[in-house]
Amino acid sequence: MTDVLVIGTGVAGLSAALSAAEAGARVTVVTKAALTHTATDRAQGGMAAMTGSLPGGNPADSVRLHVQDTLVAGAGLCDPLVVHGVIRDSAAAVRDLTDHGVAFDRVAGPDSPWVHGLEAAHSISRILHAGGDATGHAIQEALSARSREMAHGGHIRLREYTLVTDVIVVGDRVVGCTVRPVLRGGELGGEEFLPADHVVLATGGAGQLYPWTTNPQVATGDGIALALRAGAQVRDLEFFQFHPTAMAAPGSFLISEAVRGEGAVLRDQHGHRFMTDVDPRAELAPRDVVARAVFAARTASDDGAAYLDCSTIPVPPGLTRAEFLARRFPSIHAELTRRGIDWSTEWVPVSPAAHYLMGGIATDALGRTAVPGLWAAGECARTGMHGANRLASNSLLEATVLGRRIGELLAGWGEPANASPVALCSEPEPRVLDEATTHVQPRLADRNDPLLSTRAYSAGREPSSTDSAGAEPFSRAGLQQAMWQGAGVFRTAEGLERAKARLEGWLAASSSDEEDTAAAPGTLTEAEDRNLLTVGHALACAALARTESRGAHQRADHPATDPRLATSTAWIASGSAAPTPERTDHADSLSR
């Protein structure tokens, strides 16, 4: 029996695991891939933090300024109390990471001030980086090394290449998870039950819903699908952030916001700097604004491209522009050089790409979901920190703070009995995902269920690869194209209905004629496809229901922002018995 079962090994998962284990809890960490194969490892951007109270910090910054920038970017859907709490704890999070070996960049030597970068929609330089544009990699390596050290000492049990197939609920409480080993070639082995007092979902986002994404291959919405099947609520899935500047080429990769923070500009095919026509903040406008402008410029051009021009970046004395770019952005420089692009003189073709899901599993400020014993942190969670549009470099911050908070809480005194319930929903009851074809009925068991020892199980079989009842044959590429066309940067009711219908066709084709359950997926890809369909369908439902444009959710048929819709909507799977949240109107909260 383990006290805490953590699913996912990015900054959120490992922060939770280390905090709990270092405080004496029995911790098991599970990941479906290698320990370091995470979105955290790929994060080029930095970590926004209020460091004025730390040696080498920026005394000009304040909690108030950082909170204000976050609320503005969130377009009315942030929870101000959550935002304030995360930013208030940012200095402690930075100290914790440095204690674990993360070396944030400094101006000169080890005793000099940290380098504080500026990124879009921040009013002051507050972004910490490590290794120039390799902040996520530095954090991942440090936390992974510490986790392996704890594992060798017997304080953490690490299980790599292990897929969690379901969260098991007995009565109204989580009792553990079922898992299957990922074998050579991606096949799945037999199922095993892992009992646990608490389960922490930290599985990352769902960028693989789209053909253009900055996310790794493992970002298939697993945690959100697991939570839905367990009866938890999800919220705000319609808000998927598209990063403005991924390289527009096969195998696209992210070109960090920090490049524009240093002075790079965006141009159309004629060389016109179009962002000055769109927003007074130009290239440093919020990501949703810049992404839509880049999308529009690409759509209007003959060659279907928009470009990033780095020739406008000021260069320190004694350096050439190429030397400065290589030092400041070593990872980007190496990749562009490999592709034969001299970005010190050549324009780089860029495109929006699916980057970060602001919505996710509904939690409170402590990371609790509506299902007792189930917690969530990082990109798979929706705490209220990011609202309708995430402020650049706030994700590593939130993931670190919430991971630490959950780990310390569970190791210290467990789930609080007298705390308020999860309460961030705008409606008296959560909406139910329409159509029974969601196939996400909660996974409930009783203590006599033979699964609590071991047996094969799945809440629904993998998407059918053959035509059934007239449904279009399923493919991952087909799913991604349906989502890009119907639920991408710009959306309409017609496009969303079309995408939703295609997903429902695939879901219906995968169901059994006899019952709602069928044979378990045989491979990791099949299991991931099932999760992507679940999350994609929920996203389309949420996007259809929000008949306005707000933050990262843009409806071409509803271009205005409706003040009456400054609320967050929770959703549950059909048949879910999850507790009902209280009503919270964030517009009222922000006005107080």
RAMOKA-V577694 format. One line per field, one symbol per residue. ss: DSSP state (h for helix, s for strand, l for the rest). A space follows every 50 residues. Layout:
ss->???
This chain:
ss->lsssssslllhhhhhhhhhhhhllllssssllllllllhhhhllllssll llllllllllllhhhhhhhhhhhllllllhhhhhhhhhlhhhhhhhhhhl lllllslllllllslsslllllllllssllllllhhhhhhhhhhhhhhhh hhlllssssllsssssssssllsssssssssslhhhssssssssssssss slllllhhhlllsllllllllhhhhhhhhllllssllllsssssssslll lllsllhhhhhlllssslllllllhhhhlllhhhllhhhhhhhhhhhhhh lllllsssslllllllllllhhhhhhhhlhhhhhhhhhlllllllllsss sssssssllssslllllslllslssslhhhssllllllllllllhhhhhh hhhhhhhhhhhhllllllllllllslllllsslllhhhlllllssllllh hhlllllllllllllllllllllllhhhhhhhhhhhhlllslhhhhhhhh hhhhhhhhhhllllllllllllshhhhhhhhhhhhhhhhhhhhhhlllls llslsllsllllhhhllllsssllllllllllsllhhhhhhl
